[in-house]
Amino acid sequence: MNDKIPSFNYLLTDKRARVYLLWMLLVTIGFVLTHYIQTKQINGFWALLSVIGLGYMAWVMPLKESKMKLILAAWFFPILIGMTVSGLAFRVDSLSGLIGYLGAFWLVVMAFGYLFNGLVDAPSKFYWFAFGLNLVLGLLCFFIEPFNIAQYLIASIVSFWSMSYLWLFRSEYQ
């Protein structure tokens, strides 16, 4: 693994680096706000954040390359499924128990985004690490009460850390 951080200029100008940076900001802000605004209206805000992030990815990625299409799909489908389940939790009685665990649920959803991304974008060790981190913390938030109480702040920290790790150490690989 390359442990050398690319130049700051590179981290702000490279397309891959800017995608990581944007998602780092979007998920961090989104989870912090969700910690303080825990109503079903937050789903609309998350939908907007997802459209911004996925739209930017689609705009800057050379989607004529099959690898780039697979990377976009690796995130589009987990986000779509996650948004659908999150919205349904507020409308379908059998899913209403998930409402108290949506931060944990999203850590697991993002874990699978990292897993799928790692399957199509070598070197994968960056994504495997983020997969494991998100999955473990997501499960801790599901099953351990003190983690559950702070699940959105934990999700914010884990998301920030996962994306900043990719931004700093994965950006230079094309």
PyMOL commands that set and color helices and strands:
alter all, ss='L'
color gray80, all
select helices_A, chain A and resi 8-13+15-36+42-60+66-89+93-120+125-143+145-149+151-169
alter helices_A, ss='H'
color red, helices_A
deselect
rebuild
show_as cartoon
